[in-house]
């Protein structure tokens, strides 16, 4: 076909398990707004693979235009990839888009000569219009959101103001490329809030796609082979009635139209949940949903400074109710480095969040993103941050560099001990018997582990560090600590093998196992893990089947052998 134009749309994901929605949205825009002489092919890679390999997948298409989706996690690698591809295909037109470049187009165009255009804001229609102009040999003039050089200056056109819903990206090509990875579902755009650290409020007020479309696409992704479908709506329950309708749709169709085992991930505002929504969510099948709830801080002055309007007491009450249902994974997060949050204030926020009992408590660090009010108003939000992506805060008037380093060490301990789900019983015992607060525990052990070195440390060695540190603490019974750690290990590791620090060579173990299996032999093909608990005076065992989809644990069972009962009676125990 005369004047045929092929565009490659590339993205580098952070991990293979992650898919990317943005390039498929642009591809759908090409299908909707360009003629048959223009086509687009999506090329996905990861930041962990050889850029030469990604470049080859682009070059084989011989594209006239190459678009790149840019985020804080991939911008450095993307710039390298652009230079690599342009060295082999110098005549190709390079277009960058995405949140990482939407608010710094002028700086980028001045510093990256290989880039011809930067697309700011929503891109489906503008990218298609740009391809149409290039195909006709025209200079793109006044295309919404398209920034370019002209006469030594950068010409920027305001972003596109949507007049219609974007075309669906969930094409057969997208579904074929997904291959079981995490799927991302968008049922709305924009955000009703304007938090000072976030870009979502810059995308305009929330607008919602039709419910029929949302349900159709939800079913499509649920049947795609993906085990996790993440809804990327900024605050999914901002529209209460709509959220209820979609929650009800999932619950009603789970196990029939929606395959059992698929999990839907939502980002919600916890304080917006009302009685009807909470009662409905209590009916969700175990493991069918997970909720991510952004707390950021419990410091009222901090929340006011970042324009975060939160009913804190209602938020805490609602989170406790969700967790008490034990039918869904609850993820909450805090951000270190926000205004007016000093080390002790953050510790208080951490302790409050921890005692809510979430399945995951994320300790994140403030990042000063291009376009975020906190970056654009340094007088109002004074802090020092890394000039290289991801622009993480280094120091604030309230937190020193040394204190932020301590928080990083605490975060490492939190990830390994709590968020991994591997040491829940151990942590409960330590907090019950010691005088430490939750933050004090992770802070002290994080500092100790950092001195010992934890980079790429094997789990068994980390377990040894944990036992060595806490077995010597005041109020901690070494035998009980070992029992709790044994139970944690057996319930979370299907190998059934204990680390050396927890093993005890005792012929009574084999005797206890034989006595148990005389009456309760595991079903064929079911593996078990066994250990003796010396403080608990019993055999504990795990059947490695029926893993809990919320906690990630296998059930534990106790068995008290007859010979041990007799031994205890003879010793008066």
PyMOL commands that set and color helices and strands:
alter all, ss='L'
color gray80, all
select helices_A, chain A and resi 22-33+51-59+75-88+105-111+124-135+172-178+200-203+211-222+236-238+240-253+270-272+275-281+300-305+312-325+343-354+373-376+401-419+424-433+438-452+459-470+478-492+500-502+507-519+562-570
alter helices_A, ss='H'
color red, helices_A
select strands_A, chain A and resi 5-13+38-46+65-69+93-97+117-119+146-150+153-156+183-185+188-189+207-208+228-231+263-268+289-296+329-336+360-365+383-385+393-396+528-533+538-543+556-559
alter strands_A, ss='S'
color yellow, strands_A
deselect
rebuild
show_as cartoon
